[in-house]
């Protein structure tokens, strides 16, 4: 073979090989580009689907939230109506109990006699017995009645005087409570002048006012259990009044 022909043949072979490689690279690049475009398209479609799903989920959550809020609002309104009805019923029951208590007090004023176990006591009204006792010890004759009346009247006036506030706060358990302050100057002076029994009578009246009529400084009637020295329950009052009525009926027959 002619050397020149061999050279030309090799050049042609190299050129062909180069062209084949270029063609292969070109096709590979085109295929890669096509696949990349297809992948982008798929990703775009998937992203659109995902956005759609997210939008649907968001709408579902929004609808559920609205429904939940609506249900909660309805339940709240139902509870408020029920609570309002209970409060009204409780107020009505309290009013009826107060009315029954007041009626019992009015009835006991007519039915109860001296030494009755259940009766009416004026809360905040000073007990006159200690005053009478001390007046009998210090005064003679007609002066006893006069001094006793003046002394009781003076201290009842003091007890009803809102400007005089002989109370202090003390802690009992986890609560704060108002009690009579034994260190009050007026009470201390009274104890020195008239004795401890008279002071205790005034202290008791002050405590009763603070318990039974804290908004005012005047005595109020209360159904009282004299046997146990405490406020009588409504049932105790009804039972006792029923017995009193039965006794009256027996006396009339």
KESE-201703 format. One line per field, with one value per residue (C-alpha): residue number from 1; residue in one letter; z, x, y. Coordinates in nm, 2 decimals, m for minus. Each point is the difference from the previous one (the first is absolute). Layout:
N
num = [NUM  ...]
residuo = [A  ...]
pz = [Z  ...]
px = [X  ...]
py = [Y  ...]
//
This chain:
253
num = [1  2  3  4  5  6  7  8  9  10  11  12  13  14  15  16  17  18  19  20  21  22  23  24  25  26  27  28  29  30  31  32  33  34  35  36  37  38  39  40  41  42  43  44  45  46  47  48  49  50  51  52  53  54  55  56  57  58  59  60  61  62  63  64  65  66  67  68  69  70  71  72  73  74  75  76  77  78  79  80  81  82  83  84  85  86  87  88  89  90  91  92  93  94  95  96  97  98  99  100  101  102  103  104  105  106  107  108  109  110  111  112  113  114  115  116  117  118  119  120  121  122  123  124  125  126  127  128  129  130  131  132  133  134  135  136  137  138  139  140  141  142  143  144  145  146  147  148  149  150  151  152  153  154  155  156  157  158  159  160  161  162  163  164  165  166  167  168  169  170  171  172  173  174  175  176  177  178  179  180  181  182  183  184  185  186  187  188  189  190  191  192  193  194  195  196  197  198  199  200  201  202  203  204  205  206  207  208  209  210  211  212  213  214  215  216  217  218  219  220  221  222  223  224  225  226  227  228  229  230  231  232  233  234  235  236  237  238  239  240  241  242  243  244  245  246  247  248  249  250  251  252  253]
residuo = [X  X  X  X  X  X  X  X  X  X  X  X  X  X  X  X  X  X  X  X  X  X  X  X  X  X  X  X  X  X  X  X  X  X  X  X  X  X  X  X  X  X  X  X  X  X  X  X  X  X  X  X  X  X  X  X  X  X  X  X  X  X  X  X  X  X  X  X  X  X  X  X  X  X  X  X  X  X  X  X  X  X  X  X  X  X  X  X  X  X  X  X  X  X  X  X  X  X  X  X  X  X  X  X  X  X  X  X  X  X  X  X  X  X  X  X  X  X  X  X  X  X  X  X  X  X  X  X  X  X  X  X  X  X  X  X  X  X  X  X  X  X  X  X  X  X  X  X  X  X  X  X  X  X  X  X  X  X  X  X  X  X  X  X  X  X  X  X  X  X  X  X  X  X  X  X  X  X  X  X  X  X  X  X  X  X  X  X  X  X  X  X  X  X  X  X  X  X  X  X  X  X  X  X  X  X  X  X  X  X  X  X  X  X  X  X  X  X  X  X  X  X  X  X  X  X  X  X  X  X  X  X  X  X  X  X  X  X  X  X  X  X  X  X  X  X  X  X  X  X  X  X  X]
pz = [0.00  m0.09  0.32  m0.09  m0.05  0.35  0.16  m0.18  0.12  0.36  m0.01  m0.14  0.28  0.27  m0.15  m0.01  0.35  0.11  m0.18  0.15  0.35  m0.06  m0.12  0.30  0.23  m0.18  0.03  0.36  0.08  m0.19  0.19  0.33  m0.09  m0.10  0.33  0.19  m0.17  0.07  0.37  0.03  m0.15  0.24  0.29  m0.11  m0.03  0.34  0.15  m0.14  0.14  0.33  0.00  m0.08  0.28  0.24  m0.11  0.05  0.34  0.10  m0.10  0.19  0.31  m0.04  m0.04  0.30  0.21  m0.10  0.09  0.33  0.09  m0.09  0.22  0.28  m0.03  0.01  0.30  0.17  m0.06  0.14  0.31  0.05  m0.03  0.24  0.24  m0.02  0.07  0.30  0.14  m0.04  0.16  0.28  0.06  0.00  0.25  0.22  m0.01  0.09  0.29  0.12  m0.02  0.19  0.26  0.03  0.03  0.27  0.19  m0.02  0.12  0.29  0.13  0.07  0.09  0.20  0.37  0.28  0.02  m0.36  m0.15  m0.34  m0.03  m0.13  0.12  m0.09  m0.13  0.10  0.29  0.32  0.28  0.29  0.27  0.07  0.01  0.25  0.22  0.02  0.06  0.29  0.15  m0.03  0.04  0.24  m0.02  m0.29  m0.14  m0.11  m0.27  m0.12  m0.01  m0.17  m0.27  m0.06  m0.02  m0.24  m0.22  0.00  m0.11  m0.25  m0.16  m0.01  m0.15  m0.28  m0.06  m0.34  0.09  0.27  m0.16  0.27  m0.24  m0.12  m0.27  0.10  m0.20  0.07  m0.21  m0.35  0.05  0.14  0.26  0.18  0.38  0.29  0.10  0.38  m0.01  m0.11  0.24  0.05  0.08  0.24  0.18  0.02  0.15  0.26  0.09  m0.02  0.01  m0.24  m0.02  m0.13  m0.25  m0.12  m0.05  m0.22  m0.19  m0.07  m0.14  m0.22  m0.13  m0.07  m0.20  m0.20  m0.08  m0.06  m0.13  m0.11  m0.24  0.28  0.37  0.12  0.16  m0.21  0.09  m0.04  0.07  0.30  0.17  0.37  0.11  m0.20  m0.02  m0.38  m0.30  m0.05  m0.33  m0.21  0.06  0.38  m0.01  m0.21  0.23  0.31  m0.14  m0.10  0.35  0.14  m0.22  0.11  0.36  m0.05  m0.17  0.30  0.24  m0.19  0.00]
px = [0.00  0.11  0.12  m0.19  m0.32  0.05  0.04  m0.32  m0.18  0.11  m0.11  m0.33  m0.05  0.09  m0.24  m0.27  0.07  m0.01  m0.32  m0.15  0.11  m0.14  m0.33  m0.02  0.08  m0.26  m0.26  0.09  m0.03  m0.33  m0.13  0.12  m0.16  m0.32  0.00  0.07  m0.29  m0.22  0.11  m0.07  m0.34  m0.07  0.13  m0.22  m0.30  0.07  0.04  m0.33  m0.16  0.17  m0.13  m0.35  0.02  0.13  m0.28  m0.26  0.14  0.01  m0.36  m0.10  0.18  m0.16  m0.35  0.07  0.12  m0.31  m0.22  0.18  m0.03  m0.37  m0.05  0.20  m0.20  m0.33  0.12  0.11  m0.34  m0.17  0.22  m0.05  m0.38  0.01  0.22  m0.22  m0.31  0.18  0.10  m0.36  m0.13  0.26  m0.10  m0.37  0.07  0.21  m0.28  m0.26  0.22  0.04  m0.37  m0.07  0.26  m0.17  m0.34  0.13  0.14  m0.33  m0.18  0.23  m0.05  m0.36  0.05  0.32  m0.02  0.26  0.24  m0.08  0.28  m0.05  m0.08  0.09  0.32  0.10  0.35  0.21  m0.22  0.19  m0.08  m0.13  0.05  0.37  m0.08  m0.28  0.22  0.28  m0.26  m0.15  0.34  0.08  m0.33  m0.29  m0.38  m0.14  0.34  0.05  m0.27  0.10  0.38  m0.07  m0.21  0.25  0.30  m0.17  m0.12  0.35  0.17  m0.27  0.06  0.37  m0.05  m0.22  0.24  0.17  0.28  0.12  0.17  0.16  0.10  0.32  0.09  0.14  0.11  m0.20  0.13  0.02  m0.26  0.00  m0.27  m0.11  m0.02  m0.05  0.32  0.04  0.27  m0.25  0.03  m0.38  m0.04  0.29  m0.13  m0.34  0.14  0.19  m0.31  m0.28  0.17  0.07  m0.36  m0.13  0.29  m0.08  m0.37  0.11  0.26  m0.27  m0.24  0.28  0.09  m0.37  m0.03  0.31  m0.12  m0.37  m0.01  0.35  m0.14  m0.18  0.04  m0.35  m0.14  m0.18  m0.24  0.13  m0.15  0.19  0.06  0.02  0.08  0.32  0.08  0.01  m0.21  m0.29  m0.03  m0.32  m0.10  0.05  m0.23  m0.27  0.01  m0.02  m0.28  m0.20  0.02  m0.10  m0.31  m0.09  0.03  m0.22  m0.26  0.00  m0.04  m0.31  m0.17]
py = [0.00  0.35  0.17  0.31  m0.21  m0.15  0.35  0.12  m0.31  0.05  0.37  m0.10  m0.26  0.26  0.24  m0.25  m0.11  0.36  0.06  m0.31  0.12  0.35  m0.15  m0.23  0.30  0.21  m0.27  m0.06  0.38  0.01  m0.30  0.15  0.33  m0.18  m0.20  0.32  0.18  m0.30  m0.01  0.38  m0.06  m0.29  0.21  0.29  m0.23  m0.16  0.35  0.10  m0.31  0.07  0.36  m0.13  m0.26  0.27  0.24  m0.28  m0.09  0.37  0.03  m0.31  0.13  0.34  m0.17  m0.22  0.29  0.20  m0.29  m0.05  0.36  m0.01  m0.31  0.16  0.32  m0.19  m0.20  0.31  0.17  m0.32  0.00  0.38  m0.05  m0.30  0.19  0.31  m0.23  m0.15  0.34  0.12  m0.32  0.03  0.37  m0.10  m0.28  0.24  0.26  m0.27  m0.12  0.36  0.05  m0.32  0.10  0.34  m0.15  m0.24  0.29  0.19  m0.31  m0.07  0.35  m0.10  m0.37  m0.01  0.05  0.05  m0.30  m0.11  m0.22  0.17  0.36  0.35  0.17  0.36  m0.04  0.30  0.09  0.02  m0.26  0.21  m0.26  0.08  0.37  m0.06  m0.21  0.27  0.27  m0.20  m0.03  0.37  0.18  m0.02  0.05  0.18  0.09  m0.36  0.01  0.35  m0.07  m0.34  0.16  0.28  m0.24  m0.24  0.29  0.16  m0.33  m0.10  0.34  m0.06  m0.34  0.15  0.29  m0.07  0.25  m0.24  m0.31  m0.21  m0.29  m0.15  m0.25  m0.34  m0.31  m0.32  m0.28  0.14  0.27  0.35  0.07  0.31  m0.03  0.25  0.16  m0.04  0.27  0.26  0.30  0.04  m0.37  0.00  0.30  m0.15  m0.32  0.19  0.20  m0.25  m0.34  m0.29  m0.13  0.33  0.02  m0.35  0.09  0.29  m0.21  m0.27  0.26  0.14  m0.34  m0.08  0.32  m0.08  m0.35  0.07  0.35  0.10  0.27  0.19  0.07  m0.08  m0.31  m0.25  m0.29  m0.36  m0.34  m0.12  m0.33  0.10  m0.35  m0.02  0.37  0.03  0.10  m0.25  m0.18  0.04  m0.36  0.05  0.30  m0.18  m0.30  0.21  0.22  m0.30  m0.13  0.33  0.01  m0.35  0.10  0.30  m0.22  m0.24  0.29  0.12  m0.34]
//
